Amino acid sequence: SRRLSARNGMRNTTNAFDGAVLRLDVSAGTVRAFLTRPVLVDTTKLDSSTKGGLFWGGLLRRGLGPRVTAEGYYLGLHDDASFGTARRQFSTAGGRLRVAPQPRVVDGEVEAVWQHGRLGHLDHAASFLHIQLGYTLDGAWSPRVSLHYDDASGDEDPQDERSGQFDTLFGTKTFELSPSGIYGPFARANLRSVGWRLSMQPLAALSLRLFHRGFWLEEARDTWVDAGWRDPSGESGRYLGQQIEVAGAWSFLPYLDLEAGVAHLFKGGYLD
């Protein structure tokens, strides 16, 4: 789903890995496995994966019908704290059920993820849940309306010996939580969000979208991750605000796209 491992969109640097990938098409579905070293971005010399640790995993995808796909996966990460955080030794397991969009039929997606291991000297246990329901109208521009819910766990007590903040690993958020990598105040960590999206396709090469979401902290005393702010008392509350995004993408040449948009964050009580 690109929520835990992905190439980045509209960012100055992209996630890169040195390693091997295996894909098998079998009667039960598609099997993928990989073993890699994440490449560390360096501002003073060539990027290298020698200190990136290990990132590996496997996935089984199976079709359950013309529009229904089920996935189960496992991701392992052992890094050496070269990403500027405490050393992560995580096991991440998840499942995903997706019903593809089709005119005049309800579609949807559910993804649930569990994460365990060690973060530095702390025991780590976290979770993530995504739910989406959509409906596509049969007519000009193929308008689709969808409802979204995301819940990424936070750390209930930042002073204890346990870590509960979900880590999105090498996932990207531009398609779901923010319009670009340049501006993106929300991550899948200590976050609860609900919203709706309207997407349209006026032309084969032109797509438009309107996205409206509300955002809350999952745990009031934990960090608002991408902003880097934390109120240890929890008295600032959980409500971060709501964001409206309007954007469009035009593929005017076979290998060249133009994307433009505007987003506005209406701040919530937490920022006050």
N, C-alpha and C positions, 0 to 999 in steps of 0.2 A: 504493500500500500504506500510505500515511500515514507511512512511515518517513523521508521527505525533505521533505515539504510537507503540512501538515495544520492543521486547527483543533484547538485543545487541549481536553482533557477534564479537568475538576476542577482548574482553575488560576485564580489571581486575575486574570491577564491572558491574552489570547489573541492568537495571531498574526493580524495583519491586513495587508491589502495594498490599495493604490489602483492600479487598472489595468483591463485588458480581457482577456476570455477568449473564445476562439473554439472552437466544437465543430461538427464535421462528421461525419455518419453516411454513410459511403461503402461501396461493395461490399467493399472490403478490410477494413473494420472501422470503428472509431471513432477520429477524429483530434481531439486537443485541443492548443491552443496558447495561450500567455498572455504578456503583457508587463506587469509591475507594478513599483511602488515599495513596498518593505516599510515599514510604519508603525512608527516608533520610539516606545517607551513612555517618557513623560516624567513625572516625579513633581512638577514644579513648574508646568507649563503644559500646554496641550492637546497631545495626541499628534499627530505630523505625519510625513509621508512625504517631505518636501522634502530631507532628508539621508539617506534610507534606501538610496540607491544604486539599482541595477536588479536585478530577479530575473525571469528569463524562461525559457521552455522549450517543449517539445512532446512529445506522447505518441501512439503508435499502439497501439491495443488490438484484438486479433482473436481471435475464437472459433475453436478448433480442434476442437470437438466439443460435445456437450451439457453436459459438465462441465469442459472444459479451455479456459483463456484464456491467451493470450500477450501480453506487453507489451514495447515498447521505448521508451526515452525519453531525452531530453537536458534538462539544467537548467543554466542559466548564472547566475552571481552576481557582480556587481561592487559591493561596498559601499565606504563611505568611512570605515571604522573607527569608526562611531558606535555599534556594538554593544559597545564596550568591549574589542575585540580588535584585533589587527593587521588591516590591510586585506586582505580576501579577494577574489581574482579567480580563481574556480573554474569549471571545466567538469566537469560530473558526468553520466556516461552509464551507463545500466543496462538490465537486462532482467529480466523476471519471468515465471515459468510457474506457473500455479495450477490445481490440480484440486479442484473444489468438494466439500465433504463430502456423503456420501450413506450411508444405513444399510447396513451389512454390506459396504462397499467401502472400500479404502484411498484416502485423499486426501492432498494434499500441496501444498507451495509451495517454490519456489526463487527467490531474488532475488540477483543479483550486480551490484555497482556499482563503477565505476572513477572516480577523481577526480584531476584534474590542474590545475595553474595556479600561482598565486603566493600566498603568505601573507606579507604585509609584503614584506621583501626576500629571502625564502626561496623556493626552488623547492619546489613541493608535488606529491606523488604519494601517493595513498592508495587503499584499497579496503575493501569491505564485502561479506559473504556471509551470507545467511540461508537455512537449510534447515529444513523442517518436514514431519513425517509424522503422519498422524492416522487414526483408525478410529472410526466411530460405530456403537454397538450398536443393534439394532432392538428397542425395547421401551419400557417406561415411563421417562419423564424424558429419553429420547434421550441417554444418556451418551456422551461423546466423549473419547477418550484421545489425546493428541498428544505427540510428541517434538520438541524445539526445539534448534537450534544456531545461534549467532550469532558472527561473527568480524569485528571492526572493527579495522583496522590502527592501530598506534601508531608513535611516532617512535623508531626504533632507537637513534639517537645525538642527544639533544637539544642537543649542543654543536656539531654540524656545520652546514653551510649548506643543509640540506634539511629539509623538513617531511614527516612520514609519518603524522601523526595524522588519522584520518578525521573529517570534519565532517558532521554529520547535517542541516545547513542549517536548515530550519524544520520538521523532523519532530517527531512526538510519540512518547513512549515508554510512556504510561500503559497501553496495551492489551497491552504485551509485556514490559517490563523493570521496571515499578514500578506500584503500585496507584493512585497519584494524583500530581498535580503538586505537592502539598504535601510529600510524602515521595518522594524518588526519587534514590537515591545512584548509580545506574548510567546511563550514556549510551552511545550507539553511537560510542565513541571509545576507542582503546586498550583494547579489551575482548574477552574470549572467554568464552562462556557456553554451558552445556548444561543442559537441564531437561526437565520433563514437566508436562503440565497435564491435569486432569480437569474437564470442564465438563458441566453438566446443566441441563435445562429442565423443572422440576416442573410449571410452569403457563405458559400463553402469555405472561403478564406478569411471570414470575419466573424469573431465571437465577442459577445458583450456579457457583462455580469454585474449584478448588484448584490452586495453582501452586507448584512447587518447582524452584529453579534454583541452580546453582553458578556462581561468577564468578571469573575470573582476569584479570590484566593481560596484554595481548598482548606488551608490551615492559616489562620490569621497571624500566628507568631512566626511562621516560616517566611523565607525570602520571596519577594516578587522577582523571579529569576533574571529575566532579561533587563529589568530596570536596575537590579542590584540593590534594591531597598528592602529593609526589614524593620518591623516594629516589634521588638522582643516582648512588649507587654500585650500585644494583640488588640490594644484599645483603638487603633485606627480602623478596625473593621476589616471586611473582606472585599467590598465592592470597588472594583478598579475602574469601571466605566463601560461605555458602549462605543463601538466603532462602526462607521459606515464607510463602505468602499465601493467605488464605481470604477470599472476598468474595461478595457477592450484590447483585443489582439488581432493583428492583421498580417497574414502570411502573403505578402505582396510579391515575393520571389520564392522559388523553390527552396532556397537555403537561407532565407532572410526574413525575419519576423519583426514587426514593430508593435510594441505594447506600451500603452499609456493608461494612466488612471489617477485617481485622487482618493485619499483616505483621510478621515477626520475622527479623532478620538475625543469623545465627550467625557471628561474626567469624572470619576466617582468620588465618594467620600474618603476613600483611602488616601488619595492624593492630597486632599486638604489636610 
